[in-house]
Amino acid sequence: MAEVLLFHHAQGQTTGFLAFADELRRAGHTVHAPDLYDGRTFDTLDEGVAYAGEIGFGEVIERGVRTAEGLSAELVYAGFSLGVLPAQKLAQTRPGARGALLFHSCVPVSEFGSSWPTDVPVQVHAMDADPWFVDEGDLDAARALVESAIHAELFLYPGDQHLFADAGLPSYDATAAALLRQRVLEFLETR
């Protein structure tokens, strides 16, 4: 079974995010889901992004990096949207990473180094018409990652919702989320 460090999205530790972590635990995986917002949650994505901007995106990343200290080096790093930032940085820079799961977001590999580590498999999951993913450059970054990394997969789901895997939000898409969970659980079985 895998050990996962899972980071929340810009709306914080929503009930849907926590339920996702619990699903992975029920499947037998160890899941650490730190709160990078000190208990704050937000009703809308825009409010959450504004808060992340107030504390600084660099600070959000560093909070995530600090949570990895003291944990095993052999982690799968996972993040929802904003949480992809610390997850991707750790997967690229912390020795021992077992894999990466990037939900609803992907940044250029050059943000955290010159290349993706050859021994770290990665999956990117997003909707094919999500304006946050498609129009903000994440789709291009994900495609470049898949082209350059040895073990990388990009899964695009039909639709235009951003946080479609969070069952507690209006953007939730049960069909797409079920397929995402299936793919994630298969990925984790081999880590």
Rosetta blueprint (number, residue, H / E / L):
1 M L
2 A L
3 E E
4 V E
5 L E
6 L E
7 F E
8 H L
9 H E
10 A L
11 Q L
12 G E
13 Q L
14 T L
15 T H
16 G H
17 F H
18 L H
19 A H
20 F H
21 A H
22 D H
23 E H
24 L H
25 R H
26 R H
27 A L
28 G L
29 H L
30 T E
31 V E
32 H E
33 A L
34 P L
35 D L
36 L L
37 Y L
38 D L
39 G L
40 R L
41 T L
42 F L
43 D L
44 T L
45 L H
46 D H
47 E H
48 G H
49 V H
50 A H
51 Y H
52 A H
53 G H
54 E H
55 I H
56 G L
57 F H
58 G H
59 E H
60 V H
61 I H
62 E H
63 R H
64 G H
65 V H
66 R H
67 T H
68 A H
69 E L
70 G L
71 L L
72 S L
73 A L
74 E L
75 L L
76 V E
77 Y E
78 A E
79 G E
80 F E
81 S H
82 L H
83 G H
84 V H
85 L H
86 P H
87 A H
88 Q H
89 K H
90 L H
91 A H
92 Q H
93 T H
94 R L
95 P L
96 G L
97 A L
98 R L
99 G E
100 A E
101 L E
102 L E
103 F E
104 H L
105 S L
106 C L
107 V L
108 P L
109 V H
110 S H
111 E H
112 F L
113 G L
114 S L
115 S L
116 W L
117 P L
118 T L
119 D L
120 V L
121 P L
122 V E
123 Q E
124 V E
125 H E
126 A E
127 M E
128 D L
129 A L
130 D L
131 P H
132 W H
133 F H
134 V H
135 D L
136 E L
137 G L
138 D H
139 L H
140 D H
141 A H
142 A H
143 R H
144 A H
145 L H
146 V H
147 E H
148 S H
149 A L
150 I L
151 H L
152 A E
153 E E
154 L E
155 F E
156 L E
157 Y E
158 P L
159 G L
160 D L
161 Q L
162 H L
163 L L
164 F L
165 A L
166 D L
167 A L
168 G L
169 L L
170 P L
171 S L
172 Y L
173 D L
174 A H
175 T H
176 A H
177 A H
178 A H
179 L H
180 L H
181 R H
182 Q H
183 R H
184 V H
185 L H
186 E H
187 F H
188 L H
189 E H
190 T L
191 R L
